[in-house]
Amino acid sequence: MKKNILYFAIGLTIGLSSLYLFLDRFNFKFKVSKLAKDEWNKFGNQSYDENGVKIITGQAETSNQLSKRIRTYWNEGTGFNYDGNDTSVAWSATFISWIMKKSGAGKDFKYSANHSDYIRDSIDNRKKGNTSKPFVGYKIDEYAPSIGDLICYTRNSNVNYDTKTKYASHCDIVVGVRPNRIDVIGGNVGDSVSKATYKTNSRGLLFNNSKPFFTVIKNNL
């Protein structure tokens, strides 16, 4: 009888540990999505429809309070001392880095003021077969983005999935998934934190959009 109780207690402990591990992983993705939405709210909910048309105008990066908020992204996300008035310096990758850091990614994310640094790192994981790594970059026809993932497009026609040097690009955080559509939030979009909607096909893959998407970074945390 005592032995059975012991086995039950061990099994319960293992079961709870697995449950906690699952909840922790889910919680990280939830934190990423929620934090992105919170920042979007701070900037006045600027939004673009699936055709790239602005449907809600939010507040700009140069407004006094939000300029200071962007300084927080720089200081805590990538260690630079810019703010929203430094309009010649793109802060979109720093925004992503800040979100990941504040959500608890720790050493698992390659924080950078340049999107291509963490994009190339995640794609390298995919090419080496390290698909259990925290962040893995897939081609857009390989993987359907889900909440907490990143979708990325190039700003240079010469850039593709296999480009190994630094390049101009942009990534957004997936915050909503629905039939044939996903909603994403990114920084420095229209000089604000903005939400956009993009099309997906019946399999949930990015499909026929105005932006030249080339990778989806799966968030395994």
N, C-alpha and C positions, 0 to 999 in steps of 0.2 A: 504493500500500500504506500509506504513512504517513498519507495523507488518510483512508483507511478506519479506521485505528486512532484517529485524532483524532476522527472522527465517533462511533466506538464509545465513546470515553472521555467525550465530551460527553453522549451519550445515557445512559451509565451514571450520570454525575453528576446529570443531571436526574431520572432514575429513583430514585436514592437520596434525593435531596432531597424528592421527592414521598412516598417511603416514610417518611422521617423526619417530615415534616409530618403524615402520617396517624397515625403512632405517637404523636406529641406530643398530637394531639387526643384520641386514644383514651386516652392516659395521663392526661390531666386528668380525664376522667370516671371512670377507674379510681381515681385519687387521691381524688376526692370520695366515692365509694362506700366505699373502704377506710378513709378517715379517719373517716367516720361510723360504720362498724362498730367501729373501734378505740375510739372514744369510748363507744359502746354497751356494749362489753365492760368498760370501766372502771366503768360504772355498774351492772354486775351483770346485764346482758341482760334488762331488763324488757321484757315482750312482751304484745301484745294480739292476739286472734284476729280473724277477719273479722267477728265479731258485736260487737266492742268489749269482749269479756270479757278481763280480765287473766289470763294463763295462767302468767306468771313474774313474780314481784315482785323488782325490783332495789333499788338503794340510792337514798336520797332526796337531794335537793339540799342539805339542811341538814347532812348528815354532814360532819365536819371536813375530810377530804381532798377530797371532791367539791365542797364549798363553795368551796374554793380553786381547784378546776378551773374552776368557773363564773366565778370572778373573772378567770381567764385568758381565757375567751371574751369577757367584757366588755371587758377592757383591750385585747386584741389585735384583737377583732372590730369593735367600734364605739367604743372610746375612753372608756368609762365605768368607774367604779370601784366597781361593785356586786359582790356575791358571792352564794353560794347562800342566805345567811341573809336576804337582801333579798327575802323571798317575795312581797311586794306588787308587785314589778316583774317583768314577764314577760321571760324571756330566750330564748324560742324563735327570734326573728328574729336575735338576736345570735349564737346557735349556728349558724344557717345562714350568717351573714356570716363568722364565724370559719372555718367549714369551707371556704368559697369562697376566702377570703384565703389560708389555709394551703395550699390545693391549687394556688394559683398563678393565680387569676383576674386579679390585678393591677387595672388600671383598668376592666376589662370588667364588673364587677359593682357594683351600686348598694348598697353596704354601709349597713345601717340597723338600728336597734333596733325598727323597725316594718315588718312584712312588706309592707304595702301600698305602701311606697315602691318596692321593687324589683319587686313585682307590676305596678304601674301602668306602670312603665318598660318592662317586657317586653311588656305588652299594647299599649302605644303603638307599639312596634316592629312588632307584628303588624298593627295597623290602618293603619300607614303603608306597609306592604308591605316593610319592612326585615327580611325573613325570614332574611337571612344574618348578622344581628347576633348577638353572643355569646349573648344570652338573649331568647327570643321566647315570649310568652304566648298560647297557643291556648285556645279553648273546649274543654271536655272531650269534645265529640262530633266534634272536628276532628283530634285527634292522640292517638295511643297512647303513653303514657309509657314511657321506657326508662331504663336505668341512668344515673344522674348527673343526671336531670331533677328538677324539683320539682313536686309536686302540692299544690294550695292550696284551702282551703275558708274560707268566711266564718263569722264569729262574730256576724253581725248580719243579720237577715232582710231588711233593706232594701238590702243590698249585692249587686251582681251584676258581671258582666264589664265593664260600661260605667261603673261608678262611678269618678268622677275625684278625689274627695276622700280624705283619709286615713280608714282604717276598721280595725276589729278583724278579724284573720284569722290563719290559721296555714298554714305550709307544711312539708312533709316531703321528705326526699331519697329518691329511688327507689334501692334497693340490690339488688333482685332482681325478675326478671320470669319468669313461668311461665304455662302455660295457665290462663286465667281468674282469675289472681291476680297481684298485685304486692306486694312487701314494701318498706316504707319505714321510715326512721329520722328522728326529730325530737327536738328539745330541749324541755324544760319540758312534757313529756307525762307526766301522772301524777307531777309533781314529780321527773322523772328524764329521762335520755336513753332513749327507748323505741323499740322496733320494733313496727310494726303491719302487718297484712295487709288488703288491700282487693280487692274483686271487680272483674274486667274481663270484657267480653263477648268473643265470638269474634273480634272485630277488635282486641282489646287495649285498648279504650276503657274508662275508668272507668264502672262500671255498678251501679246499685241499691245504693248504700252508705249507711250511717247518717250520714255527714258530708256537709254541703252543698258539695261540690266545685264550683268554677266555672272553674278554669283549670289548665292544665298548662304549666309553663315549660320549654320545650325548651332544653337545654344544647348549644349549637353549638360549644363550645370543644373 
